[in-house]
Amino acid sequence: MHVLNHDFGGYPFQAELSRALAARGHRVTHAYCPSLVTTPGGTFARREGDPEGLAFVPVDLGEPLAKFSFVRRWRQERRYGRLAAALAARLRPDVVLSGNTPLDAQARLLAACRRGGVPFVFWLQDVIGVATHRLLRRKLPLLGEAVGRYYLALEGRLLRSSDAVVPITEDFRPLLRRWGVADERIAVIENWAPLAELPVRPKDSAWARARGLHDRFVFLYTGTLGMKHDPALLVRLAEAFRDREEVRVVVVSQGQGADYLRRQQAERGLSNLAVQGYEPFEHVPDMMGAADVLVAVLEPDAGTFSVPSKVLAYLCAARPLLLAVPPENLAARIVTREGAGVVVPPGEAEAFVDAARRLLARPEERAAMASNARRYAETAFDIEAITDRFEAVLERVTAARRAA
């Protein structure tokens, strides 16, 4: 079976799935967008020992994605869809699995599959139509409502038109039912992190020493940070510990949120706040190892419709987590249920800082949370079991298409 695994976001765990499928004898083309400069990505190159049937193909816009310009980004996403559709038409795979893809681009890729008789599996990472509707009606009250409703309708149509839908949480199932997606075409497979590529690293490493963090207590945030993630919480965290010489707040990110933090750092004289750009993926284990507490924030509107992948990576690092995330979110439920950290509702700055103080003051509790986090990752992120489930979905839709 030739699988085109298309991941617009360029995440490491999806590349791990491609490797695992190729190791089972499938031919796998892993396509991704290298034009995302505000999102950390994985390593998309063949490694020694990779199966012969594995190939990585960039679908390159030739320029950075204009994430914060509505009109320019809309044009780029439509052009990206044409490029992805052309790739699918050229390769003629047996099945396409596509996730993290803007809806205009996903529509063009799905249409190309329909023309070529190729089954299409929609890997539902985020309910983009819901998020777009909420954002646009807030930004542009009249026009935004109309455009938002268009994307809600488009997403529903794409999901109904797909041969199968793989949502990452059962929380999406009621919405899929309302949109008319039959239960027998839904296969829930929760996201994971590439456990083998995220080993536990010591606090004292060359990475930490190069930044003077090996002998400091570090609250570390890494990954996408937009203004909707409320980076002001990280400013508040730094202010709360500005008189504690041993405490550092470290942020590894790029884009609007990181730029905002740099301005706040300068304006408020926060010498304990360090902001830097993304690191290569192979540095991530040492980077997370330098942390004493790993931090994530999510906007209140995200609710059940987004599961931050950084939290899943954090669980591999054997460090306690501090989350400002809606309590109904799957990531919040996992961390709370497994005793892997502390979760507070987004926007509650005082509760966030109080939780940080608690973690700083209780080393034994931190150690227990760290152990719980890694234990969960080792149990839940079994790539062979995960690949079994994806393989079953892909084989089912290809067999159904052959029969038809």
TIMITI-280235 format. One line per field, with one value per residue (C-alpha): x, y negated, z negated; residue number from 1. Coordinates in Angstrom, 2 decimals. Example, Ala and Ser with C-alpha at 12.3 -4.5 7.8 and 13.67 -1.06 7.14 Angstrom:
<pts>
u = 12.30 | 13.67
v = 4.50 | 1.06
w = -7.80 | -7.14
n = 1 | 2
</pts>
This chain:
<pts>
u = 0.00 | 1.33 | 0.33 | 0.60 | 0.77 | 0.22 | 0.91 | 0.70 | 1.97 | 5.17 | 4.94 | 7.45 | 4.90 | 3.34 | 6.74 | 7.12 | 3.90 | 5.27 | 8.43 | 6.42 | 4.16 | 7.18 | 8.83 | 5.84 | 6.53 | 4.26 | 5.51 | 5.07 | 5.47 | 5.46 | 4.52 | 4.72 | 4.80 | 8.26 | 6.89 | 5.60 | 8.14 | 6.04 | 5.54 | 8.31 | 8.72 | 10.33 | 13.26 | 12.14 | 15.09 | 15.93 | 17.99 | 20.34 | 18.21 | 15.05 | 13.05 | 13.61 | 9.97 | 10.01 | 10.32 | 9.96 | 8.61 | 8.28 | 5.30 | 6.99 | 5.32 | 8.73 | 7.99 | 6.98 | 3.30 | 1.79 | 0.06 | -1.15 | -2.44 | -5.94 | -6.00 | -2.42 | -2.64 | -5.92 | -4.25 | -1.22 | -3.37 | -5.31 | -2.04 | -0.70 | -3.79 | -3.10 | 0.50 | -0.61 | -3.29 | -0.70 | 1.56 | -1.26 | -2.14 | 1.50 | 2.10 | -1.27 | -1.05 | -3.40 | -4.66 | -4.16 | -4.08 | -4.18 | -4.13 | -3.44 | -4.40 | -6.17 | -9.66 | -9.17 | -6.08 | -7.75 | -10.65 | -8.32 | -6.43 | -9.65 | -11.00 | -7.83 | -8.29 | -11.89 | -10.84 | -8.17 | -10.31 | -8.00 | -9.56 | -9.12 | -8.77 | -9.32 | -7.06 | -9.03 | -6.51 | -8.45 | -11.97 | -10.75 | -14.18 | -15.31 | -12.11 | -12.34 | -15.97 | -15.20 | -12.19 | -13.71 | -17.02 | -15.04 | -12.65 | -15.16 | -18.67 | -20.76 | -18.47 | -16.71 | -19.98 | -20.68 | -17.15 | -17.05 | -20.29 | -18.84 | -15.90 | -18.15 | -20.13 | -16.97 | -15.47 | -18.68 | -18.79 | -15.14 | -15.66 | -18.79 | -16.97 | -13.99 | -13.80 | -12.88 | -12.32 | -9.69 | -10.45 | -7.89 | -10.44 | -13.88 | -14.85 | -15.16 | -17.66 | -20.88 | -19.98 | -19.16 | -22.55 | -24.28 | -22.41 | -23.69 | -20.54 | -21.59 | -20.21 | -18.79 | -16.52 | -15.09 | -12.01 | -10.76 | -6.98 | -5.48 | -2.31 | 1.00 | 4.63 | 7.57 | 8.74 | 11.92 | 13.03 | 12.30 | 14.46 | 14.72 | 17.71 | 19.52 | 19.11 | 22.83 | 23.66 | 25.74 | 22.54 | 21.67 | 25.22 | 25.47 | 22.48 | 23.35 | 20.35 | 22.02 | 21.99 | 18.70 | 15.08 | 13.56 | 9.94 | 10.13 | 7.59 | 8.33 | 6.32 | 3.75 | 2.86 | 0.31 | -1.39 | -4.47 | -2.38 | -2.21 | 1.57 | 0.79 | 0.59 | 4.29 | 5.04 | 3.10 | 5.07 | 8.38 | 7.20 | 6.18 | 9.73 | 11.76 | 13.28 | 14.24 | 17.71 | 17.57 | 14.37 | 14.23 | 11.27 | 12.49 | 10.42 | 11.46 | 9.16 | 8.81 | 6.17 | 3.84 | 3.80 | 7.59 | 7.90 | 5.41 | 7.44 | 10.65 | 8.96 | 7.61 | 11.00 | 12.63 | 9.84 | 9.52 | 13.18 | 12.54 | 16.08 | 14.75 | 12.73 | 14.64 | 13.13 | 14.79 | 13.89 | 13.21 | 15.88 | 16.44 | 14.28 | 17.30 | 17.95 | 14.45 | 15.20 | 18.09 | 15.99 | 13.12 | 15.60 | 16.88 | 13.40 | 12.20 | 8.59 | 7.20 | 4.54 | 1.70 | -1.16 | -4.24 | -6.91 | -10.30 | -12.14 | -10.15 | -12.25 | -12.42 | -11.51 | -7.71 | -5.15 | -1.74 | 0.92 | 3.54 | 1.81 | 2.20 | 5.91 | 6.26 | 4.92 | 7.93 | 10.44 | 9.78 | 9.10 | 6.00 | 3.62 | 1.96 | -0.99 | -3.34 | -5.80 | -9.61 | -10.33 | -12.51 | -9.61 | -8.20 | -4.66 | -5.93 | -7.85 | -4.81 | -2.49 | -5.04 | -6.02 | -2.42 | -1.19 | 1.41 | 1.09 | -1.18 | -3.96 | -5.60 | -8.21 | -6.78 | -6.83 | -6.60 | -3.20 | -3.19 | -4.09 | -1.38 | 1.28 | 0.09 | 0.44 | 3.95 | 4.89 | 3.51 | 5.61 | 8.73 | 8.26 | 7.50 | 10.33 | 8.86 | 5.55 | 7.42 | 9.31 | 6.08 | 4.45 | 7.51 | 7.44 | 3.71 | 4.15 | 6.81 | 4.96 | 1.85 | 3.90 | 5.54 | 2.13 | 0.09 | 2.64 | 3.33 | 3.96 | 3.34 | -0.13 | -0.88 | 0.30 | -1.95 | -4.95 | -3.96 | -3.08 | -6.52 | -8.23 | -6.10 | -6.56 | -10.32 | -10.84 | -8.58 | -10.38 | -13.75 | -12.64 | -11.37 | -14.66 | -16.62
v = 0.00 | -3.44 | -5.96 | -9.72 | -11.00 | -14.73 | -16.80 | -20.52 | -21.32 | -19.28 | -17.55 | -14.94 | -12.35 | -12.18 | -11.55 | -8.72 | -7.18 | -7.37 | -5.56 | -2.90 | -2.28 | -2.08 | 0.39 | 2.69 | 2.79 | 0.00 | -2.66 | -5.99 | -9.52 | -12.00 | -15.48 | -18.61 | -22.41 | -23.90 | -27.46 | -27.58 | -29.63 | -30.15 | -26.43 | -24.08 | -21.08 | -17.69 | -16.37 | -15.53 | -13.75 | -10.11 | -8.60 | -5.68 | -2.57 | -4.12 | -1.74 | -2.00 | -2.80 | -6.02 | -9.45 | -12.98 | -15.60 | -19.31 | -21.16 | -24.53 | -27.90 | -29.48 | -32.07 | -32.08 | -31.60 | -35.00 | -33.67 | -37.07 | -38.51 | -37.21 | -37.98 | -37.02 | -33.84 | -32.90 | -33.23 | -31.24 | -28.44 | -28.15 | -28.02 | -25.45 | -23.34 | -23.40 | -22.27 | -19.44 | -18.36 | -18.33 | -16.14 | -13.65 | -13.58 | -12.95 | -10.22 | -8.44 | -6.81 | -4.10 | -6.30 | -9.83 | -10.64 | -14.40 | -16.40 | -19.87 | -21.31 | -24.65 | -24.00 | -25.70 | -23.56 | -20.40 | -20.96 | -21.02 | -17.94 | -16.00 | -17.07 | -15.77 | -12.44 | -12.25 | -12.88 | -10.18 | -7.63 | -7.74 | -7.18 | -10.12 | -9.93 | -13.22 | -13.27 | -15.72 | -17.47 | -20.69 | -21.70 | -24.61 | -25.78 | -26.30 | -28.17 | -30.33 | -31.20 | -32.27 | -34.33 | -36.11 | -37.05 | -38.63 | -40.49 | -41.43 | -41.30 | -41.29 | -40.03 | -37.70 | -35.97 | -35.21 | -34.04 | -31.99 | -30.22 | -29.48 | -27.67 | -25.79 | -24.54 | -23.76 | -21.71 | -19.72 | -19.01 | -17.88 | -15.55 | -14.02 | -13.58 | -11.75 | -7.97 | -7.97 | -10.52 | -10.08 | -12.57 | -12.83 | -12.79 | -11.36 | -14.95 | -15.54 | -12.71 | -14.61 | -17.42 | -14.92 | -13.29 | -16.68 | -17.27 | -14.01 | -11.86 | -8.24 | -6.52 | -3.64 | -6.10 | -7.56 | -6.04 | -7.98 | -7.77 | -10.10 | -12.01 | -11.02 | -12.13 | -10.18 | -8.57 | -7.06 | -10.48 | -12.20 | -10.42 | -11.75 | -14.08 | -15.36 | -18.88 | -19.59 | -19.35 | -21.23 | -22.91 | -24.10 | -25.20 | -27.24 | -29.27 | -29.37 | -27.24 | -24.19 | -25.72 | -27.66 | -26.68 | -26.86 | -27.28 | -26.41 | -27.10 | -25.80 | -25.74 | -27.87 | -31.05 | -33.36 | -36.27 | -34.05 | -31.87 | -34.76 | -35.25 | -37.83 | -34.85 | -34.21 | -37.88 | -37.59 | -34.45 | -36.24 | -39.22 | -36.95 | -35.59 | -38.63 | -38.82 | -35.14 | -35.03 | -31.27 | -31.29 | -31.71 | -31.77 | -30.52 | -30.71 | -28.95 | -30.23 | -32.52 | -34.92 | -37.47 | -35.97 | -35.81 | -39.38 | -40.56 | -38.89 | -40.56 | -43.96 | -43.26 | -42.00 | -45.29 | -47.56 | -45.86 | -45.05 | -41.33 | -39.97 | -36.57 | -36.17 | -34.65 | -34.39 | -32.57 | -31.07 | -27.45 | -24.79 | -21.81 | -18.88 | -16.86 | -19.50 | -19.25 | -16.50 | -18.50 | -21.66 | -20.06 | -18.37 | -21.79 | -22.57 | -22.01 | -22.70 | -22.62 | -25.23 | -25.36 | -27.81 | -27.60 | -30.16 | -29.77 | -29.36 | -26.23 | -24.12 | -20.57 | -21.50 | -21.61 | -19.38 | -21.08 | -18.68 | -20.32 | -18.84 | -15.33 | -15.97 | -17.35 | -14.09 | -12.27 | -14.50 | -13.29 | -16.80 | -18.20 | -20.27 | -23.60 | -24.24 | -27.17 | -25.21 | -24.81 | -21.96 | -20.15 | -19.95 | -16.45 | -17.58 | -19.01 | -15.83 | -13.64 | -15.71 | -15.85 | -12.18 | -10.95 | -13.29 | -14.69 | -18.35 | -21.23 | -22.64 | -26.04 | -27.69 | -30.09 | -33.75 | -33.14 | -34.73 | -34.53 | -30.85 | -30.26 | -31.99 | -30.27 | -26.90 | -27.85 | -28.79 | -25.48 | -23.53 | -25.51 | -24.83 | -21.09 | -19.05 | -15.71 | -16.53 | -17.58 | -14.29 | -12.28 | -14.26 | -13.81 | -10.06 | -9.92 | -11.89 | -9.61 | -6.47 | -7.63 | -8.41 | -4.99 | -3.33 | -5.46 | -6.31 | -2.78 | -3.44 | 0.17 | 0.20 | -3.23 | -2.07 | 1.00 | -1.29 | -3.60 | -0.66 | 0.86 | -2.40 | -2.80 | 0.81 | 0.63 | -2.40 | -1.09 | 2.27 | 0.49 | -1.62 | 1.46 | 3.22 | 0.20
w = 0.00 | 0.96 | -1.73 | -1.27 | -4.84 | -4.52 | -7.64 | -6.98 | -10.50 | -10.26 | -13.63 | -14.84 | -15.94 | -12.48 | -10.96 | -13.47 | -12.12 | -8.58 | -9.67 | -11.48 | -8.47 | -6.16 | -8.54 | -7.95 | -4.24 | -3.05 | -0.69 | -2.52 | -1.20 | -4.07 | -2.83 | -4.96 | -4.75 | -5.46 | -5.23 | -8.85 | -10.76 | -13.91 | -14.58 | -15.72 | -13.47 | -13.41 | -11.40 | -7.87 | -6.35 | -5.92 | -8.71 | -8.73 | -9.02 | -7.58 | -5.34 | -1.60 | -1.03 | -3.05 | -1.41 | -2.79 | -0.38 | -1.24 | 0.22 | 0.25 | 0.79 | 1.35 | -1.35 | -5.03 | -5.72 | -6.59 | -9.70 | -10.93 | -7.65 | -6.86 | -3.13 | -2.31 | -4.36 | -2.66 | 0.74 | -0.40 | -1.81 | 1.44 | 3.38 | 0.96 | 1.61 | 5.34 | 4.71 | 2.41 | 4.90 | 7.71 | 5.56 | 4.93 | 8.65 | 9.56 | 6.97 | 7.35 | 3.90 | 2.71 | -0.14 | -1.51 | -5.24 | -5.79 | -9.02 | -10.42 | -7.05 | -6.46 | -5.12 | -1.74 | -1.15 | -2.48 | -0.07 | 2.94 | 1.79 | 1.19 | 4.60 | 6.27 | 4.49 | 5.66 | 9.27 | 9.02 | 7.20 | 4.16 | 0.70 | -1.67 | -5.46 | -7.34 | -10.43 | -12.57 | -14.82 | -15.43 | -14.50 | -12.38 | -11.28 | -14.88 | -15.75 | -12.60 | -13.27 | -16.84 | -15.82 | -12.83 | -14.41 | -17.24 | -14.91 | -12.17 | -13.68 | -10.47 | -7.71 | -10.15 | -11.05 | -7.40 | -6.61 | -9.79 | -8.88 | -5.44 | -7.04 | -9.44 | -6.44 | -4.47 | -7.29 | -7.69 | -3.96 | -3.87 | -6.82 | -5.28 | -1.97 | -3.52 | -3.42 | -7.12 | -9.87 | -12.59 | -15.40 | -18.19 | -21.02 | -21.72 | -22.50 | -18.73 | -18.16 | -19.08 | -16.67 | -13.92 | -14.42 | -14.17 | -10.92 | -9.52 | -9.73 | -10.25 | -13.34 | -11.33 | -9.48 | -12.73 | -14.37 | -17.41 | -17.84 | -20.44 | -19.61 | -21.12 | -21.22 | -19.70 | -22.93 | -21.48 | -20.23 | -23.57 | -26.16 | -29.70 | -29.99 | -33.10 | -34.44 | -34.01 | -30.31 | -27.76 | -26.52 | -30.04 | -30.87 | -27.67 | -28.90 | -32.58 | -33.54 | -35.06 | -38.56 | -38.28 | -38.92 | -35.43 | -34.34 | -30.63 | -27.89 | -24.41 | -21.20 | -19.41 | -21.30 | -19.72 | -21.42 | -21.82 | -24.16 | -26.63 | -26.94 | -29.65 | -32.02 | -31.42 | -32.13 | -35.37 | -36.25 | -35.72 | -37.78 | -40.64 | -40.92 | -39.91 | -43.40 | -43.44 | -41.92 | -41.44 | -39.35 | -35.57 | -33.16 | -29.77 | -26.60 | -23.38 | -20.64 | -17.62 | -16.34 | -17.91 | -21.40 | -21.62 | -20.29 | -22.92 | -25.68 | -24.51 | -24.65 | -28.14 | -29.25 | -28.22 | -29.49 | -32.89 | -33.43 | -33.78 | -33.79 | -34.89 | -31.65 | -28.72 | -25.23 | -22.36 | -18.98 | -18.15 | -18.49 | -16.15 | -17.19 | -18.32 | -21.01 | -22.46 | -25.02 | -26.53 | -26.41 | -28.32 | -30.62 | -31.70 | -33.07 | -36.60 | -35.54 | -31.99 | -31.22 | -28.68 | -28.16 | -25.95 | -25.19 | -26.94 | -23.62 | -22.76 | -25.13 | -23.83 | -20.24 | -20.57 | -22.27 | -22.48 | -21.21 | -23.44 | -26.49 | -25.07 | -24.44 | -27.97 | -29.41 | -27.94 | -29.74 | -33.31 | -34.56 | -36.35 | -34.25 | -34.96 | -32.64 | -32.17 | -30.06 | -30.05 | -32.49 | -29.94 | -27.47 | -26.94 | -27.85 | -31.15 | -31.90 | -31.22 | -33.43 | -36.26 | -36.03 | -35.92 | -38.67 | -36.26 | -37.19 | -38.15 | -35.94 | -36.41 | -34.16 | -31.56 | -32.47 | -36.23 | -36.76 | -40.54 | -40.56 | -37.94 | -40.05 | -43.24 | -41.50 | -40.39 | -43.96 | -45.20 | -42.71 | -43.58 | -47.28 | -47.08 | -45.51 | -46.56 | -44.88 | -41.74 | -41.70 | -41.99 | -39.18 | -36.97 | -37.49 | -36.76 | -33.55 | -32.10 | -33.18 | -31.32 | -28.19 | -28.23 | -28.48 | -26.08 | -23.37 | -22.10 | -18.41 | -17.39 | -18.93 | -17.44 | -13.99 | -14.25 | -14.55 | -11.68 | -9.47 | -10.08 | -9.04 | -5.91 | -4.84 | -5.43 | -3.19 | -0.43 | -0.47 | -0.36 | 2.60 | 4.48 | 3.83 | 5.06
n = 1 | 2 | 3 | 4 | 5 | 6 | 7 | 8 | 9 | 10 | 11 | 12 | 13 | 14 | 15 | 16 | 17 | 18 | 19 | 20 | 21 | 22 | 23 | 24 | 25 | 26 | 27 | 28 | 29 | 30 | 31 | 32 | 33 | 34 | 35 | 36 | 37 | 38 | 39 | 40 | 41 | 42 | 43 | 44 | 45 | 46 | 47 | 48 | 49 | 50 | 51 | 52 | 53 | 54 | 55 | 56 | 57 | 58 | 59 | 60 | 61 | 62 | 63 | 64 | 65 | 66 | 67 | 68 | 69 | 70 | 71 | 72 | 73 | 74 | 75 | 76 | 77 | 78 | 79 | 80 | 81 | 82 | 83 | 84 | 85 | 86 | 87 | 88 | 89 | 90 | 91 | 92 | 93 | 94 | 95 | 96 | 97 | 98 | 99 | 100 | 101 | 102 | 103 | 104 | 105 | 106 | 107 | 108 | 109 | 110 | 111 | 112 | 113 | 114 | 115 | 116 | 117 | 118 | 119 | 120 | 121 | 122 | 123 | 124 | 125 | 126 | 127 | 128 | 129 | 130 | 131 | 132 | 133 | 134 | 135 | 136 | 137 | 138 | 139 | 140 | 141 | 142 | 143 | 144 | 145 | 146 | 147 | 148 | 149 | 150 | 151 | 152 | 153 | 154 | 155 | 156 | 157 | 158 | 159 | 160 | 161 | 162 | 163 | 164 | 165 | 166 | 167 | 168 | 169 | 170 | 171 | 172 | 173 | 174 | 175 | 176 | 177 | 178 | 179 | 180 | 181 | 182 | 183 | 184 | 185 | 186 | 187 | 188 | 189 | 190 | 191 | 192 | 193 | 194 | 195 | 196 | 197 | 198 | 199 | 200 | 201 | 202 | 203 | 204 | 205 | 206 | 207 | 208 | 209 | 210 | 211 | 212 | 213 | 214 | 215 | 216 | 217 | 218 | 219 | 220 | 221 | 222 | 223 | 224 | 225 | 226 | 227 | 228 | 229 | 230 | 231 | 232 | 233 | 234 | 235 | 236 | 237 | 238 | 239 | 240 | 241 | 242 | 243 | 244 | 245 | 246 | 247 | 248 | 249 | 250 | 251 | 252 | 253 | 254 | 255 | 256 | 257 | 258 | 259 | 260 | 261 | 262 | 263 | 264 | 265 | 266 | 267 | 268 | 269 | 270 | 271 | 272 | 273 | 274 | 275 | 276 | 277 | 278 | 279 | 280 | 281 | 282 | 283 | 284 | 285 | 286 | 287 | 288 | 289 | 290 | 291 | 292 | 293 | 294 | 295 | 296 | 297 | 298 | 299 | 300 | 301 | 302 | 303 | 304 | 305 | 306 | 307 | 308 | 309 | 310 | 311 | 312 | 313 | 314 | 315 | 316 | 317 | 318 | 319 | 320 | 321 | 322 | 323 | 324 | 325 | 326 | 327 | 328 | 329 | 330 | 331 | 332 | 333 | 334 | 335 | 336 | 337 | 338 | 339 | 340 | 341 | 342 | 343 | 344 | 345 | 346 | 347 | 348 | 349 | 350 | 351 | 352 | 353 | 354 | 355 | 356 | 357 | 358 | 359 | 360 | 361 | 362 | 363 | 364 | 365 | 366 | 367 | 368 | 369 | 370 | 371 | 372 | 373 | 374 | 375 | 376 | 377 | 378 | 379 | 380 | 381 | 382 | 383 | 384 | 385 | 386 | 387 | 388 | 389 | 390 | 391 | 392 | 393 | 394 | 395 | 396 | 397 | 398 | 399 | 400 | 401 | 402 | 403 | 404
</pts>
